[in-house]
């Protein structure tokens, strides 16, 4: 999937732009608006408690990559010839499949069976980015960006075997290029969010979760990772 996204990004970045010098005044505007559309891949970095439960220790990993959908707004404030401050609130739709395998310490072997927990997410993210752009070459201009943000997951489900916290804070960094057309600017971009807080929701024994509690107990922490490929229109 990552190779496919890179291929799409390169194809768009290398598309010929017929006219030279399109939208020559755009980069001098103090404030700009736009919107973005794209896809995302949600991942999790697990930390294991290595707690022995019924003679077994459970380990987990995200076993399947499931592409999601991203849509958002763009606000851009020009700070300098090469610098701008961007706020891009976005709605993400995605899911993660967290697979668990039991390890038997007495035999030193993993069980063949795998238990998968599906985690649906519907977060709204609020990233604040500083973008550094290179010199414009014709109708092409590359850039890098980095910043911080927070998100709130409205797809959170406490009834699932593993539940994620509703909120998280993340560091984000990306790379892309501006392509200037006659009536608009298109910016293909790849960006990665690195969650900074443990988003695993603790669970406590009840009459309904005696069996499923083992999967939460197998984890000491979960940290979010989200890869996004977006097309930015301004």
C-alpha positions as CSV (number, residue, x, y, z in Angstrom):
1,X,0.0,0.0,0.0
2,X,2.8,2.4,0.9
3,X,4.5,1.7,-2.5
4,X,1.2,2.4,-4.3
5,X,0.8,5.7,-2.5
6,X,4.4,6.7,-3.4
7,X,3.8,5.8,-7.0
8,X,0.6,7.9,-7.2
9,X,2.4,10.8,-5.5
10,X,5.3,10.7,-8.1
11,X,2.9,10.4,-11.1
12,X,1.0,13.5,-10.0
13,X,4.2,15.4,-9.0
14,X,5.6,14.7,-12.5
15,X,2.5,15.6,-14.5
16,X,3.3,18.1,-17.2
17,X,1.8,21.6,-16.6
18,X,1.2,23.2,-19.9
19,X,1.2,26.9,-19.1
20,X,4.2,28.6,-17.4
21,X,3.7,31.1,-14.6
22,X,0.1,30.2,-13.6
23,X,-1.3,32.0,-10.6
24,X,1.8,34.2,-10.2
25,X,0.2,36.3,-7.4
26,X,-1.0,33.4,-5.2
27,X,2.1,33.1,-3.2
28,X,1.9,36.7,-2.2
29,X,-1.5,36.5,-0.6
30,X,-1.5,36.8,3.2
31,X,-4.4,34.5,3.7
32,X,-5.7,31.6,1.6
33,X,-8.5,29.0,1.9
34,X,-9.0,25.6,0.4
35,X,-10.0,22.0,1.0
36,X,-8.4,18.6,1.0
37,X,-9.4,15.0,0.0
38,X,-7.4,11.9,0.4
39,X,-6.9,8.5,2.0
40,X,-5.3,7.3,5.3
41,X,-3.9,4.2,6.9
42,X,-4.3,3.9,10.6
43,X,-1.8,1.9,12.6
44,X,-1.1,1.3,16.3
45,X,2.2,0.8,18.2
46,X,1.5,-1.7,21.0
47,X,3.4,-2.0,24.3
48,X,2.8,-5.4,26.0
49,X,2.3,-5.9,29.7
50,X,3.6,-9.6,29.4
51,X,1.1,-10.5,32.1
52,X,0.6,-14.2,32.4
53,X,-3.1,-15.1,32.1
54,X,-4.2,-18.8,32.5
55,X,-0.6,-19.9,31.8
56,X,-0.4,-17.8,28.6
57,X,1.0,-14.4,27.6
58,X,-0.8,-12.6,24.8
59,X,1.1,-10.5,22.2
60,X,-0.5,-8.3,19.5
61,X,0.1,-6.5,16.3
62,X,-1.8,-4.7,13.6
63,X,-2.2,-7.5,11.1
64,X,-4.1,-5.8,8.2
65,X,-3.8,-2.4,6.6
66,X,-7.2,-1.0,5.8
67,X,-7.3,2.3,3.7
68,X,-9.6,5.0,5.0
69,X,-10.9,8.3,3.9
70,X,-9.9,11.9,4.7
71,X,-11.7,15.2,4.0
72,X,-10.8,18.6,5.5
73,X,-10.5,22.4,5.2
74,X,-7.3,24.4,4.6
75,X,-6.4,27.8,6.1
76,X,-3.0,29.2,5.2
77,X,-1.3,32.3,6.7
78,X,1.8,33.7,4.9
79,X,4.6,34.4,7.4
80,X,7.5,34.9,5.1
81,X,8.6,34.3,1.5
82,X,9.3,30.6,2.4
83,X,7.2,30.1,5.5
84,X,3.5,29.8,6.1
85,X,1.3,28.7,9.1
86,X,-1.4,26.2,8.2
87,X,-4.5,25.0,10.1
88,X,-6.2,22.0,8.4
89,X,-9.1,20.6,10.5
90,X,-10.0,17.2,9.0
91,X,-12.4,14.3,9.4
92,X,-10.9,10.8,9.1
93,X,-12.7,7.5,8.6
94,X,-10.7,4.3,9.2
95,X,-10.2,1.2,11.2
96,X,-7.5,-1.0,12.7
97,X,-7.4,-4.8,13.1
98,X,-5.4,-5.8,16.2
99,X,-4.5,-9.5,16.2
100,X,-3.5,-11.4,19.4
101,X,-1.5,-14.6,19.6
102,X,-1.0,-16.6,22.8
103,X,2.5,-17.5,23.9
104,X,3.0,-20.5,26.2
105,X,6.0,-19.9,28.5
106,X,6.2,-23.6,29.5
107,X,6.6,-24.8,25.8
108,X,8.2,-21.6,24.4
109,X,5.7,-21.7,21.5
110,X,3.0,-19.5,20.1
111,X,-0.5,-20.9,19.5
112,X,-1.6,-21.3,15.9
113,X,-4.9,-19.5,16.4
114,X,-5.1,-15.7,16.1
115,X,-7.8,-13.6,17.7
116,X,-8.5,-10.3,15.8
117,X,-10.1,-7.2,17.4
118,X,-11.5,-4.7,14.9
119,X,-11.3,-1.1,16.1
120,X,-13.3,1.5,14.1
121,X,-12.3,5.2,14.3
122,X,-13.9,8.4,13.3
123,X,-11.6,11.1,14.5
124,X,-11.6,14.8,13.8
125,X,-8.0,16.2,13.9
126,X,-6.8,19.7,14.4
127,X,-3.2,20.0,13.2
128,X,-1.3,23.3,13.2
129,X,1.6,23.1,10.8
130,X,4.6,25.3,9.8
131,X,5.4,24.8,6.1
132,X,8.8,25.6,4.5
133,X,8.7,25.9,0.7
134,X,11.5,26.0,-1.7
135,X,11.9,28.4,-4.6
136,X,9.2,28.1,-7.2
137,X,10.3,26.6,-10.5
138,X,7.8,27.4,-13.2
139,X,4.6,25.8,-11.9
140,X,6.3,23.5,-9.4
141,X,7.3,24.1,-5.9
142,X,8.3,21.4,-3.3
143,X,7.8,21.8,0.5
144,X,8.2,20.2,3.8
145,X,6.1,20.8,6.9
146,X,5.8,19.8,10.6
147,X,3.7,20.7,13.6
148,X,1.5,19.5,16.4
149,X,-2.1,18.6,16.8
150,X,-4.9,17.0,18.7
151,X,-7.8,14.7,17.6
152,X,-11.1,13.5,19.1
153,X,-12.4,10.1,18.1
154,X,-16.2,10.0,17.8
155,X,-16.1,6.4,16.7
156,X,-15.0,5.2,20.1
157,X,-16.8,2.1,21.3
158,X,-16.5,1.0,24.9
159,X,-18.1,-2.4,24.2
160,X,-15.2,-3.6,22.0
161,X,-12.6,-5.9,23.5
162,X,-10.0,-3.1,23.2
163,X,-11.1,0.5,23.5
164,X,-9.2,3.6,22.6
165,X,-9.3,6.9,24.4
166,X,-11.4,9.6,22.7
167,X,-8.6,12.2,22.5
168,X,-4.9,12.2,21.6
169,X,-2.1,14.7,21.0
170,X,0.3,14.1,18.1
171,X,3.4,15.3,16.2
172,X,3.0,15.4,12.5
173,X,5.4,15.8,9.6
174,X,5.0,15.7,5.8
175,X,6.3,16.5,2.4
176,X,4.6,17.5,-0.9
177,X,4.7,19.8,-3.8
178,X,2.6,22.7,-5.2
179,X,1.4,22.4,-8.8
180,X,0.1,25.6,-10.2
181,X,-2.7,25.3,-12.8
182,X,-4.7,28.1,-14.5
183,X,-7.5,28.4,-12.0
184,X,-6.3,26.6,-8.9
185,X,-3.3,25.1,-7.1
186,X,-3.0,21.4,-6.4
187,X,-0.7,20.0,-3.8
188,X,-0.2,16.2,-3.5
189,X,1.1,15.5,0.0
190,X,2.2,12.6,2.2
191,X,2.0,13.2,6.0
192,X,2.5,11.1,9.1
193,X,1.0,11.6,12.5
194,X,2.8,10.2,15.6
195,X,0.6,9.9,18.7
196,X,2.3,11.1,21.9
197,X,-0.1,9.7,24.5
198,X,-1.1,6.3,25.6
199,X,-4.7,5.9,24.1
200,X,-5.5,2.5,25.6
201,X,-8.6,2.7,27.8
202,X,-8.2,0.5,31.0
203,X,-11.0,-2.0,31.6
204,X,-12.1,-3.5,34.9
205,X,-13.7,-6.9,35.6
206,X,-17.5,-7.0,35.3
207,X,-19.9,-9.8,34.7
208,X,-19.9,-9.1,31.0
209,X,-16.2,-8.8,30.1
210,X,-14.6,-11.7,32.0
211,X,-13.4,-13.3,28.8
212,X,-12.5,-10.3,26.7
213,X,-10.6,-8.5,29.5
214,X,-7.5,-10.6,28.7
215,X,-6.9,-8.6,25.6
216,X,-6.8,-5.3,27.3
217,X,-4.7,-6.8,30.1
218,X,-2.2,-8.0,27.6
219,X,-1.4,-4.4,26.7
220,X,0.3,-1.7,28.8
221,X,-0.1,0.9,26.1
222,X,-1.2,1.8,22.6
223,X,0.2,4.7,20.5
224,X,-1.5,5.9,17.4
225,X,0.2,6.2,14.0
226,X,-1.7,7.6,10.9
227,X,-0.3,7.8,7.4
228,X,-2.1,10.2,5.1
229,X,-2.0,10.9,1.4
230,X,-4.0,14.0,0.4
231,X,-4.7,16.2,-2.5
232,X,-4.9,19.9,-1.4
233,X,-6.9,22.3,-3.5
234,X,-6.4,26.1,-3.1
